[in-house]
């Protein structure tokens, strides 16, 4: 077994059942190196109100002897005052035409890639942030998500027509990350401390110039004599 996960194996052997307690234990005690780096990017740096945005979730920096994974769960967060996805979803679920599973996980016989789901992620908090829930699972122990550099998924958002924001950030809500290794018969979960988050670049929004009928470039007809 990869030494990177020896601590995880020990924790699993303790039979710590509650998910929250397990996450607290990992945060407090785990000093092993991250399993991977995760980066959220967009297809462009600058958009105008009303323009479509393609969001990419990219994984990289795996350990050389990493045997792969049986389950990934990431949540990508965005500001709902700046972006929306109403035209891309039905009942908050992305339709098939508006997201693309990555090449490493798009085989329907080997992986169950769930349609991304949009929802509130900070319940009870006064925030406009929402999240896109990304989940993919290997269909059997004979298959695993390979530990190679890959774009896990792409999906669409749109800049709101009436937004006045000059920039915003689309990023990983890493506190919700869950990953399961694929070591046969002894897989275990990893959480946010096991992932290095690459800081996302801001998405810039430029307002379309408006042309006034009273601009200096237009001239009215002279009055009739």
C-alpha positions as CSV (number, residue, x, y, z in Angstrom):
1,X,0.0,0.0,0.0
2,X,1.2,3.5,-0.8
3,X,2.9,5.0,2.3
4,X,1.0,8.2,1.6
5,X,-2.2,6.5,2.9
6,X,-0.7,4.6,5.9
7,X,-2.2,7.1,8.3
8,X,-5.6,6.8,6.6
9,X,-5.4,3.0,6.9
10,X,-4.7,3.3,10.6
11,X,-7.7,5.6,11.2
12,X,-9.9,3.2,9.2
13,X,-8.8,0.4,11.5
14,X,-10.0,2.3,14.5
15,X,-13.6,1.9,13.2
16,X,-14.5,5.6,13.6
17,X,-18.0,5.6,12.4
18,X,-19.5,9.1,12.5
19,X,-18.5,11.1,9.4
20,X,-18.1,14.4,11.3
21,X,-15.9,12.9,14.0
22,X,-13.7,11.2,11.3
23,X,-13.3,14.6,9.5
24,X,-12.3,16.3,12.8
25,X,-9.8,13.6,13.5
26,X,-8.3,13.9,10.1
27,X,-8.0,17.6,10.4
28,X,-6.4,17.5,13.8
29,X,-4.0,14.6,13.4
30,X,-3.2,14.0,9.7
31,X,0.1,15.4,8.6
32,X,0.5,13.3,5.4
33,X,1.1,14.9,2.0
34,X,-2.0,15.9,-0.1
35,X,-3.2,13.2,-2.4
36,X,-3.8,15.6,-5.3
37,X,-4.2,19.2,-6.3
38,X,-7.6,20.6,-7.5
39,X,-8.1,23.6,-9.7
40,X,-11.3,25.4,-10.9
41,X,-10.8,27.4,-14.1
42,X,-12.9,29.1,-16.8
43,X,-12.6,29.1,-20.5
44,X,-11.8,32.9,-20.5
45,X,-10.6,35.6,-18.1
46,X,-13.0,38.3,-19.1
47,X,-16.8,38.2,-19.8
48,X,-19.6,40.7,-20.4
49,X,-23.1,40.5,-18.8
50,X,-25.2,37.8,-20.4
51,X,-22.2,35.9,-21.7
52,X,-21.8,32.1,-21.2
53,X,-19.1,30.8,-19.0
54,X,-17.6,27.3,-19.3
55,X,-16.2,26.0,-15.9
56,X,-13.6,23.3,-15.7
57,X,-12.6,21.2,-12.7
58,X,-9.0,20.0,-13.1
59,X,-7.1,17.4,-11.0
60,X,-3.3,17.0,-11.0
61,X,-0.2,16.4,-8.9
62,X,-0.9,12.8,-7.9
63,X,1.7,10.7,-6.2
64,X,3.8,8.5,-8.5
65,X,2.5,5.2,-7.0
66,X,-1.1,6.3,-6.5
67,X,-3.5,3.4,-7.4
68,X,-6.5,5.5,-8.2
69,X,-9.9,6.2,-6.7
70,X,-13.3,4.7,-6.5
71,X,-15.3,7.9,-5.7
72,X,-14.9,11.7,-6.1
73,X,-17.2,14.3,-4.6
74,X,-16.4,18.0,-5.1
75,X,-18.6,21.1,-4.8
76,X,-17.8,24.1,-6.9
77,X,-19.2,27.4,-5.5
78,X,-20.3,30.5,-7.3
79,X,-22.1,33.8,-6.5
80,X,-25.7,33.6,-7.5
81,X,-25.9,37.4,-7.7
82,X,-23.3,37.3,-10.5
83,X,-24.0,34.0,-12.3
84,X,-27.0,31.7,-13.0
85,X,-27.6,28.4,-14.6
86,X,-31.4,28.3,-15.1
87,X,-31.3,27.5,-18.8
88,X,-28.8,24.6,-18.2
89,X,-30.8,22.8,-15.5
90,X,-34.1,21.2,-14.9
91,X,-35.2,21.1,-11.2
92,X,-31.7,22.1,-10.3
93,X,-30.1,19.2,-12.1
94,X,-27.8,19.8,-15.1
95,X,-29.2,18.3,-18.3
96,X,-27.0,16.0,-20.4
97,X,-26.2,18.6,-23.0
98,X,-24.9,21.2,-20.5
99,X,-22.1,19.3,-18.8
100,X,-19.3,17.0,-20.0
101,X,-17.6,14.2,-18.0
102,X,-13.9,14.1,-18.5
103,X,-12.2,11.5,-20.8
104,X,-11.0,9.5,-17.9
105,X,-14.5,9.0,-16.4
106,X,-16.9,9.1,-19.3
107,X,-17.2,5.3,-19.9
108,X,-20.8,4.5,-18.8
109,X,-19.9,0.9,-18.2
110,X,-17.0,1.7,-15.8
111,X,-18.2,4.9,-14.1
112,X,-21.4,6.3,-12.7
113,X,-21.1,10.1,-13.3
114,X,-24.1,11.8,-11.8
115,X,-25.5,14.8,-13.5
116,X,-24.2,17.9,-11.5
117,X,-26.8,19.3,-9.1
118,X,-27.1,23.0,-8.1
119,X,-28.1,23.9,-4.5
120,X,-27.6,25.9,-1.4
121,X,-24.4,24.9,0.5
122,X,-24.4,27.2,3.5
123,X,-27.8,26.5,5.0
124,X,-29.0,29.1,7.5
125,X,-26.4,31.7,6.4
126,X,-27.2,34.9,4.7
127,X,-25.2,34.4,1.6
128,X,-25.7,34.4,-2.2
129,X,-23.2,31.5,-2.7
130,X,-24.5,28.4,-4.2
131,X,-22.7,25.1,-5.1
132,X,-22.6,22.6,-8.0
133,X,-22.3,19.1,-6.6
134,X,-20.0,16.9,-8.7
135,X,-20.0,13.1,-8.0
136,X,-18.5,10.2,-9.9
137,X,-18.1,6.6,-8.7
138,X,-16.4,3.5,-10.2
139,X,-19.0,0.9,-11.1
140,X,-17.1,-2.0,-9.5
141,X,-13.9,-2.9,-7.7
142,X,-12.4,-3.9,-11.1
143,X,-12.4,-0.2,-12.2
144,X,-10.9,2.9,-10.7
145,X,-10.6,6.5,-11.5
146,X,-6.9,6.8,-12.6
147,X,-4.5,9.1,-10.7
148,X,-3.5,11.1,-13.7
149,X,-3.8,14.7,-14.7
150,X,-7.3,15.2,-15.9
151,X,-10.3,17.5,-16.5
152,X,-12.9,15.8,-14.4
153,X,-15.9,17.8,-15.7
154,X,-16.9,20.9,-17.5
155,X,-20.2,22.7,-17.1
156,X,-21.9,26.0,-17.9
157,X,-22.9,29.1,-16.1
158,X,-24.0,32.5,-17.5
159,X,-23.2,36.0,-16.3
160,X,-26.4,37.7,-15.2
161,X,-27.5,40.4,-17.6
162,X,-28.1,43.0,-14.8
163,X,-25.0,42.3,-12.7
164,X,-22.9,45.3,-11.7
165,X,-20.0,43.2,-10.4
166,X,-16.6,43.9,-11.9
167,X,-15.2,40.5,-10.9
168,X,-16.2,37.3,-9.1
169,X,-14.6,34.0,-8.2
170,X,-15.8,30.4,-9.0
171,X,-14.0,28.1,-6.7
172,X,-13.8,24.7,-4.9
173,X,-15.8,24.6,-1.6
174,X,-13.2,22.3,-0.2
175,X,-14.7,21.7,3.2
176,X,-17.2,19.4,1.4
177,X,-14.7,17.4,-0.5
178,X,-14.9,13.6,-0.1
179,X,-12.7,11.1,-1.9
180,X,-12.5,7.3,-1.7
181,X,-9.4,5.3,-2.6
182,X,-9.7,2.2,-4.7
183,X,-7.4,-0.3,-2.9
184,X,-9.1,-3.6,-3.4
185,X,-11.1,-4.7,-0.3
186,X,-9.7,-1.9,1.9
187,X,-10.7,1.5,0.4
188,X,-11.1,4.5,2.8
189,X,-12.2,8.1,2.6
190,X,-10.1,11.2,2.3
191,X,-11.3,14.7,3.1
192,X,-10.4,18.3,2.5
193,X,-7.0,18.3,4.3
194,X,-5.9,15.6,1.8
195,X,-6.4,18.0,-1.2
196,X,-4.3,21.0,-2.2
197,X,-6.6,23.7,-3.6
198,X,-5.0,25.8,-6.4
199,X,-6.3,29.4,-5.8
200,X,-8.7,30.3,-8.6
201,X,-8.1,33.4,-10.8
202,X,-10.9,36.0,-10.5
203,X,-13.4,36.1,-13.4
204,X,-13.6,39.7,-14.6
205,X,-16.7,41.3,-16.0
206,X,-16.7,44.3,-18.2
207,X,-19.9,46.3,-18.8
208,X,-21.0,46.7,-22.4
209,X,-20.7,50.3,-23.4
210,X,-24.0,52.0,-23.9
211,X,-24.6,54.5,-26.7
212,X,-26.7,57.6,-25.8
213,X,-28.8,59.3,-28.4
214,X,-27.4,62.5,-27.0
215,X,-23.7,61.5,-27.4
216,X,-21.3,63.9,-29.0
217,X,-21.1,61.7,-32.1
218,X,-24.7,62.4,-33.1
219,X,-26.0,65.7,-34.5
220,X,-29.6,66.9,-34.6
221,X,-30.9,68.5,-37.8
222,X,-30.8,72.3,-37.8
223,X,-34.1,74.1,-37.2
224,X,-36.1,75.0,-40.3
225,X,-35.9,78.7,-41.3
